[in-house]
Amino acid sequence: MSREREIQRKIEKLTNPSQMFSSRDVVKDPAIVPSTRGIYGWYFDIWPPKTPKGNVTVDGHILLYIGIAGATPNSRSTLRKRICSNHLGKHSTPQSTLRRTLGALLKDQLDLVRHPKAGRKYWYGPEGEARLRQWMIDHTVLAWQEDDTPREIEAAILSSGEIILPLNKAR
């Protein structure tokens, strides 16, 4: 199978997954997430305020964000590390574009206050981080595809213009 065809197959499996995993289940048992490179999609059961709607819906959940683990050959990042530590970790806003974006959109609803960290990064303090994490656990499910070069899949999705991902920052 050509790489182009394989990429299209993985996009189809990510946007029309046969199995999705709740964030609650991922937090309870991180081992369900593979320790390999790949691409993942975050599906939401409600839309954060001021968020344009996406156009991929599965079982009442809408795909609003994709991310990758292991962007370069030397990267030690895995799906499990990215999802469980960087996105669903207890104090992980500084490492997660998704969490920073959600925090900005949900700051009034969740009473979040930004606290500076090193460089231009920030977090929401222990209580705010806990509220943001709980919101994600309550309202998101995930799908993923293992792949050694996930940046190719991400680039194909973002450049196609066919899938609207309002929480992904422009590259």
VOPAGU-2260 file (C-alpha; in pm, 1 decimal, decimal comma):
REM VOPAGU-2260
SITE   aa  ch    i         X         Y         Z
SITE  MET   A    0       0,0       0,0       0,0
SITE  SER   A    1     135,5     344,2     -89,3
SITE  ARG   A    2     208,1     591,0     191,4
SITE  GLU   A    3     -53,3     830,4      52,7
SITE  ARG   A    4    -319,6     560,0      65,1
SITE  GLU   A    5    -207,0     459,8     415,5
SITE  ILE   A    6    -235,1     821,8     532,3
SITE  GLN   A    7    -588,2     845,8     391,6
SITE  ARG   A    8    -682,8     519,8     564,3
SITE  LYS   A    9    -552,9     647,9     897,7
SITE  ILE   A   10    -735,6     979,1     855,2
SITE  GLU   A   11   -1056,0     783,1     791,8
SITE  LYS   A   12    -997,3     573,3    1104,8
SITE  LEU   A   13    -929,4     886,0    1311,6
SITE  THR   A   14   -1236,0    1072,5    1183,2
SITE  ASN   A   15   -1464,4     769,7    1178,8
SITE  PRO   A   16   -1320,1     555,9    1459,0
SITE  SER   A   17   -1450,8     210,7    1536,4
SITE  GLN   A   18   -1353,4     268,9    1900,2
SITE  MET   A   19   -1321,2     580,6    2111,2
SITE  PHE   A   20   -1195,2     604,0    2467,0
SITE  SER   A   21   -1335,7     832,5    2733,0
SITE  SER   A   22   -1088,8    1061,3    2904,9
SITE  ARG   A   23   -1219,2     916,4    3230,6
SITE  ASP   A   24   -1110,5     565,8    3124,1
SITE  VAL   A   25    -772,6     696,1    3005,2
SITE  VAL   A   26    -710,0     862,3    3343,0
SITE  LYS   A   27    -812,3     543,2    3527,0
SITE  ASP   A   28    -598,8     317,6    3307,4
SITE  PRO   A   29    -329,2     499,1    3106,2
SITE  ALA   A   30    -209,3     162,4    2970,9
SITE  ILE   A   31    -501,9     161,7    2725,4
SITE  VAL   A   32    -312,4     431,8    2534,2
SITE  PRO   A   33     -23,8     288,5    2329,2
SITE  SER   A   34     334,2     383,5    2411,5
SITE  THR   A   35     408,7     446,1    2045,7
SITE  ARG   A   36     413,0     742,5    1808,3
SITE  GLY   A   37      94,4     846,7    1639,9
SITE  ILE   A   38    -184,9    1095,5    1590,6
SITE  TYR   A   39    -481,4    1151,8    1819,0
SITE  GLY   A   40    -812,7    1333,7    1802,3
SITE  TRP   A   41   -1011,3    1495,8    2083,7
SITE  TYR   A   42   -1388,3    1470,5    2051,3
SITE  PHE   A   43   -1617,6    1685,0    2270,0
SITE  ASP   A   44   -1976,7    1633,7    2382,8
SITE  ILE   A   45   -2025,9    2009,3    2432,5
SITE  TRP   A   46   -1868,6    2308,2    2262,6
SITE  PRO   A   47   -1653,2    2542,7    2464,5
SITE  PRO   A   48   -1781,5    2903,2    2450,9
SITE  LYS   A   49   -1687,3    3107,6    2142,2
SITE  THR   A   50   -1570,2    2795,6    1956,5
SITE  PRO   A   51   -1674,3    2753,0    1593,1
SITE  LYS   A   52   -1826,1    2414,7    1531,8
SITE  GLY   A   53   -1623,6    2145,3    1367,7
SITE  ASN   A   54   -1763,5    1922,7    1097,1
SITE  VAL   A   55   -1675,6    1568,6    1208,7
SITE  THR   A   56   -1921,9    1411,3    1452,3
SITE  VAL   A   57   -1918,6    1056,2    1589,1
SITE  ASP   A   58   -2178,9     929,7    1835,7
SITE  GLY   A   59   -2272,1    1280,8    1947,2
SITE  HIS   A   60   -1910,4    1391,3    1994,4
SITE  ILE   A   61   -1750,3    1648,3    1767,0
SITE  LEU   A   62   -1383,2    1645,1    1667,0
SITE  LEU   A   63   -1230,8    1979,8    1761,1
SITE  TYR   A   64    -856,6    1909,1    1796,9
SITE  ILE   A   65    -585,3    1677,0    1668,9
SITE  GLY   A   66    -234,5    1632,6    1798,0
SITE  ILE   A   67      70,2    1419,9    1733,9
SITE  ALA   A   68     319,5    1226,6    1942,1
SITE  GLY   A   69     667,1    1158,0    1808,5
SITE  ALA   A   70     689,5    1436,6    1552,8
SITE  THR   A   71    1054,1    1370,7    1471,5
SITE  PRO   A   72    1257,5    1050,0    1446,8
SITE  ASN   A   73    1452,6    1141,6    1763,7
SITE  SER   A   74    1142,7    1229,3    1966,3
SITE  ARG   A   75    1073,0    1017,5    2271,7
SITE  SER   A   76     714,7    1140,2    2290,8
SITE  THR   A   77     446,6     872,5    2273,1
SITE  LEU   A   78      69,7     875,6    2250,6
SITE  ARG   A   79      52,6     778,1    2617,9
SITE  LYS   A   80     287,6    1057,1    2729,7
SITE  ARG   A   81     116,3    1323,9    2520,2
SITE  ILE   A   82    -239,3    1227,5    2614,3
SITE  CYS   A   83    -194,7    1119,4    2976,4
SITE  SER   A   84      78,4    1357,4    3092,9
SITE  ASN   A   85      70,9    1660,6    2864,1
SITE  HIS   A   86    -305,2    1689,6    2819,6
SITE  LEU   A   87    -470,2    1505,5    3109,4
SITE  GLY   A   88    -195,5    1552,3    3367,8
SITE  LYS   A   89    -278,3    1727,6    3693,8
SITE  HIS   A   90     -78,1    2044,3    3620,2
SITE  SER   A   91     -13,0    2016,8    3248,8
SITE  THR   A   92    -140,5    2344,0    3098,3
SITE  PRO   A   93     213,6    2470,3    3021,9
SITE  GLN   A   94     280,5    2162,3    2804,2
SITE  SER   A   95     -54,3    2153,7    2623,5
SITE  THR   A   96    -175,1    2386,7    2350,4
SITE  LEU   A   97    -515,3    2221,0    2385,3
SITE  ARG   A   98    -533,5    2298,2    2759,0
SITE  ARG   A   99    -415,9    2656,0    2713,2
SITE  THR   A  100    -681,0    2708,4    2445,0
SITE  LEU   A  101    -956,3    2544,3    2650,8
SITE  GLY   A  102    -851,6    2743,0    2955,0
SITE  ALA   A  103    -882,2    3068,5    2763,1
SITE  LEU   A  104   -1227,9    2969,9    2634,5
SITE  LEU   A  105   -1351,6    2838,1    2970,1
SITE  LYS   A  106   -1184,7    3091,7    3200,7
SITE  ASP   A  107   -1511,4    3257,4    3307,6
SITE  GLN   A  108   -1712,7    2935,9    3332,1
SITE  LEU   A  109   -1441,5    2759,8    3537,7
SITE  ASP   A  110   -1317,7    3071,6    3721,0
SITE  LEU   A  111    -961,4    3025,9    3593,4
SITE  VAL   A  112    -686,0    3275,3    3675,1
SITE  ARG   A  113    -359,7    3265,8    3478,9
SITE  HIS   A  114     -36,5    3238,2    3675,5
SITE  PRO   A  115     294,3    3293,0    3490,5
SITE  LYS   A  116     544,2    3011,4    3448,8
SITE  ALA   A  117     886,6    3014,2    3281,8
SITE  GLY   A  118     900,4    3196,5    2948,9
SITE  ARG   A  119     564,1    3281,6    2795,2
SITE  LYS   A  120     388,3    2981,4    2948,7
SITE  TYR   A  121     137,7    2986,1    3231,4
SITE  TRP   A  122     -87,1    2764,5    3438,0
SITE  TYR   A  123    -407,2    2809,1    3640,3
SITE  GLY   A  124    -284,9    2719,0    3989,1
SITE  PRO   A  125    -367,6    2388,2    4158,8
SITE  GLU   A  126    -742,5    2450,1    4193,0
SITE  GLY   A  127    -785,9    2590,7    3842,5
SITE  GLU   A  128    -584,7    2307,9    3688,5
SITE  ALA   A  129    -805,5    2058,2    3872,4
SITE  ARG   A  130   -1123,7    2223,2    3740,6
SITE  LEU   A  131    -993,0    2234,8    3382,3
SITE  ARG   A  132    -876,4    1871,8    3398,8
SITE  GLN   A  133   -1213,3    1761,4    3538,8
SITE  TRP   A  134   -1396,7    1947,6    3261,7
SITE  MET   A  135   -1186,4    1758,6    3004,3
SITE  ILE   A  136   -1251,2    1426,3    3180,5
SITE  ASP   A  137   -1625,1    1497,0    3185,2
SITE  HIS   A  138   -1662,1    1616,3    2825,9
SITE  THR   A  139   -1406,4    1448,5    2598,7
SITE  VAL   A  140   -1334,6    1118,6    2431,5
SITE  LEU   A  141   -1034,7    1024,6    2221,3
SITE  ALA   A  142    -938,1     827,2    1915,1
SITE  TRP   A  143    -585,8     761,6    1794,1
SITE  GLN   A  144    -385,5     594,9    1522,7
SITE  GLU   A  145     -37,0     460,7    1574,8
SITE  ASP   A  146     211,7     578,6    1312,0
SITE  ASP   A  147     589,1     632,1    1293,9
SITE  THR   A  148     556,3     960,9    1101,8
SITE  PRO   A  149     240,6    1125,5    1238,6
SITE  ARG   A  150     336,2    1472,6    1113,7
SITE  GLU   A  151     254,2    1353,8     758,9
SITE  ILE   A  152     -98,7    1260,8     866,2
SITE  GLU   A  153    -143,9    1585,2    1058,6
SITE  ALA   A  154     -21,7    1786,8     758,4
SITE  ALA   A  155    -260,7    1603,4     525,4
SITE  ILE   A  156    -554,5    1677,0     757,6
SITE  LEU   A  157    -468,6    2042,8     816,2
SITE  SER   A  158    -386,3    2118,9     452,3
SITE  SER   A  159    -694,7    1949,8     306,9
SITE  GLY   A  160    -937,4    2206,9     446,7
SITE  GLU   A  161   -1200,0    1931,3     459,7
SITE  ILE   A  162   -1188,8    1881,3     836,3
SITE  ILE   A  163   -1259,0    2185,0    1052,7
SITE  LEU   A  164   -1051,5    2179,2    1372,7
SITE  PRO   A  165   -1128,1    2504,9    1556,4
SITE  LEU   A  166    -901,7    2431,8    1855,8
SITE  ASN   A  167    -588,1    2363,9    1649,7
SITE  LYS   A  168    -364,3    2664,0    1615,8
SITE  ALA   A  169    -260,9    2750,5    1261,0
SITE  ARG   A  170      77,9    2613,6    1159,4
